[in-house]
């Protein structure tokens, strides 16, 4: 790799960051705040790098944002869970049923109407994510999708969608993590 490649990569990443729809991010923050205020649960999931971003997001929201709100005004903690963390569940469901059921079947155990689902993905077409969002929609949950420029099925079915207008996995995942940090730090520093 050469310096021009790195410069071009950074230039493209900056363009992606500048295109993040901040009003939509603010709306999603308000949905997540309502979820916490109403003592609802937030479930998040994704695949691959998006799963890693979900784990990071849930840690920041469940620990740091919750700590800040409790210390600030005795507020409630976030009830949030990453569904891509429980390897035993994932492998049992994948083995006994189908890999496309790994998030759906966890939601069937835990989710209630009024809860919130947040999913991250680049393609927006992963069968396990699509199936879980369809179930969540049919069962009274609010669904949020952060997807890449291909949009995929999630862009059509999630109640709230932010499209990162790029198809490069690294740029999309970086922008999605930035949105996740905006959400968390909106509660921590906002």
C-alpha positions as CSV (number, residue, x, y, z in Angstrom):
1,X,0.0,0.0,0.0
2,X,1.1,3.5,-0.7
3,X,0.4,6.9,0.8
4,X,-2.0,7.9,-2.0
5,X,-4.2,4.9,-1.1
6,X,-4.3,5.9,2.5
7,X,-5.1,9.5,1.6
8,X,-7.9,8.4,-0.7
9,X,-9.3,6.0,1.9
10,X,-9.4,8.8,4.6
11,X,-11.0,11.2,2.1
12,X,-13.8,8.6,1.3
13,X,-14.3,7.9,5.0
14,X,-14.6,11.6,5.8
15,X,-17.3,11.9,3.0
16,X,-19.2,9.0,4.7
17,X,-19.0,10.7,8.1
18,X,-20.2,14.0,6.7
19,X,-23.3,12.3,5.2
20,X,-24.5,10.8,8.5
21,X,-28.0,12.1,8.9
22,X,-27.8,13.6,12.4
23,X,-31.5,14.4,12.7
24,X,-32.1,10.6,12.2
25,X,-29.5,9.9,14.8
26,X,-31.2,12.3,17.2
27,X,-34.5,10.6,16.6
28,X,-33.0,7.1,17.3
29,X,-31.5,8.5,20.6
30,X,-35.0,9.6,21.5
31,X,-36.4,6.2,20.8
32,X,-33.7,4.6,22.9
33,X,-34.4,7.1,25.7
34,X,-38.1,6.3,25.6
35,X,-37.2,2.6,25.8
36,X,-35.2,3.2,29.0
37,X,-37.8,5.6,30.5
38,X,-40.5,3.0,30.0
39,X,-38.3,0.2,31.4
40,X,-38.3,-1.6,28.0
41,X,-35.4,-3.7,26.8
42,X,-33.1,-2.9,23.8
43,X,-31.9,-5.9,21.8
44,X,-29.1,-5.5,19.3
45,X,-27.4,-7.9,16.9
46,X,-25.4,-8.2,13.7
47,X,-22.9,-10.5,12.0
48,X,-19.1,-10.3,11.6
49,X,-17.7,-6.8,12.1
50,X,-21.2,-5.6,12.8
51,X,-21.5,-8.1,15.7
52,X,-18.3,-6.7,17.1
53,X,-19.7,-3.1,16.8
54,X,-23.0,-4.3,18.5
55,X,-21.0,-5.7,21.4
56,X,-19.1,-2.5,21.8
57,X,-22.3,-0.4,21.6
58,X,-24.1,-2.5,24.2
59,X,-21.1,-2.3,26.6
60,X,-21.0,1.5,26.2
61,X,-24.8,1.9,26.6
62,X,-25.2,-0.6,29.4
63,X,-22.2,0.5,31.5
64,X,-21.0,4.0,30.7
65,X,-24.3,5.7,29.7
66,X,-26.2,3.9,32.5
67,X,-23.6,5.0,35.0
68,X,-23.8,8.6,33.9
69,X,-27.6,8.7,34.0
70,X,-27.8,7.1,37.5
71,X,-25.1,9.4,39.0
72,X,-26.6,12.4,37.3
73,X,-30.2,12.2,38.4
74,X,-30.8,8.8,39.9
75,X,-32.2,7.7,36.5
76,X,-32.8,4.2,35.3
77,X,-30.2,2.0,33.7
78,X,-30.5,0.8,30.2
79,X,-31.8,-2.7,29.9
80,X,-29.9,-3.8,26.9
81,X,-28.5,-7.0,25.4
82,X,-26.4,-8.1,22.5
83,X,-27.9,-11.2,21.0
84,X,-24.6,-12.1,19.3
85,X,-22.8,-12.7,22.6
86,X,-24.2,-16.0,23.8
87,X,-22.2,-18.6,21.9
88,X,-23.9,-21.6,23.5
89,X,-27.4,-20.3,22.4
90,X,-26.1,-19.4,18.9
91,X,-24.6,-22.8,18.3
92,X,-27.5,-24.7,19.8
93,X,-30.0,-22.8,17.7
94,X,-27.9,-23.0,14.6
95,X,-27.4,-26.8,15.1
96,X,-30.9,-27.8,16.1
97,X,-32.9,-25.4,13.9
98,X,-31.1,-23.2,11.4
99,X,-28.5,-20.5,11.5
100,X,-31.1,-18.0,10.2
101,X,-33.0,-18.5,13.5
102,X,-30.2,-17.5,15.9
103,X,-31.6,-14.0,16.7
104,X,-35.2,-14.8,16.1
105,X,-35.3,-17.6,18.7
106,X,-33.6,-15.5,21.4
107,X,-36.1,-12.7,20.8
108,X,-38.9,-15.2,21.2
109,X,-37.6,-16.0,24.7
110,X,-36.9,-12.4,25.8
111,X,-38.7,-9.8,23.8
112,X,-42.0,-8.1,24.7
113,X,-44.2,-5.7,22.8
114,X,-42.7,-2.2,23.2
115,X,-39.1,-3.3,23.3
116,X,-36.6,-2.1,20.7
117,X,-34.4,-4.0,18.2
118,X,-31.3,-2.4,16.7
119,X,-29.4,-4.2,14.0
120,X,-26.2,-3.3,12.2
121,X,-25.2,-4.7,8.9
122,X,-23.6,-3.7,5.6
123,X,-25.7,-5.7,3.1
124,X,-29.0,-5.4,5.0
125,X,-29.8,-8.9,3.6
126,X,-28.5,-11.4,6.2
127,X,-31.3,-14.0,6.6
128,X,-30.8,-14.3,10.3
129,X,-31.2,-10.5,10.8
130,X,-34.1,-10.2,8.3
131,X,-36.0,-13.0,10.0
132,X,-35.5,-11.5,13.5
133,X,-36.6,-8.0,12.3
134,X,-39.7,-9.4,10.6
135,X,-40.6,-11.3,13.8
136,X,-40.0,-8.1,15.9
137,X,-42.2,-6.0,13.6
138,X,-45.0,-8.6,13.8
139,X,-44.8,-8.7,17.6
140,X,-45.0,-5.1,18.5
141,X,-41.3,-4.2,18.8
142,X,-39.8,-1.0,17.4
143,X,-37.1,-1.9,14.8
144,X,-34.0,0.2,13.9
145,X,-31.6,-0.8,11.1
146,X,-28.2,0.7,10.3
147,X,-27.2,-0.5,6.8
148,X,-24.8,0.1,4.0
149,X,-25.4,1.6,0.5
150,X,-26.9,-1.6,-0.9
151,X,-29.7,-1.1,1.6
152,X,-31.1,-4.6,1.4
153,X,-34.3,-5.9,2.9
154,X,-33.7,-4.3,6.3
155,X,-34.0,-0.9,4.7
156,X,-37.4,-1.8,3.5
157,X,-38.8,-3.4,6.7
158,X,-37.2,-1.7,9.7
159,X,-39.3,1.1,11.2
160,X,-36.3,3.4,11.4
161,X,-33.3,3.2,9.0
162,X,-30.0,4.9,8.6
163,X,-28.3,4.2,5.3
164,X,-24.6,4.7,5.1
165,X,-24.2,5.5,1.4
166,X,-21.2,3.4,0.7
167,X,-20.7,-0.3,0.1
168,X,-17.2,-0.7,1.5
169,X,-17.4,-2.9,4.6
170,X,-14.7,-1.0,6.5
171,X,-16.2,2.5,5.8
172,X,-19.7,1.4,6.6
173,X,-18.8,-0.4,9.8
174,X,-16.7,2.6,10.9
175,X,-19.6,5.0,10.3
176,X,-22.0,2.7,12.1
177,X,-19.7,2.6,15.1
178,X,-19.5,6.4,15.0
179,X,-23.3,6.5,15.1
180,X,-23.3,4.1,18.1
181,X,-20.8,6.3,19.8
182,X,-23.0,9.4,19.0
183,X,-25.9,7.6,20.7
184,X,-24.0,6.6,23.8
185,X,-22.1,9.8,24.2
186,X,-25.3,11.7,23.7
187,X,-26.4,10.2,27.0
188,X,-22.9,10.5,28.6
189,X,-22.0,14.0,27.6
190,X,-25.1,15.5,26.0
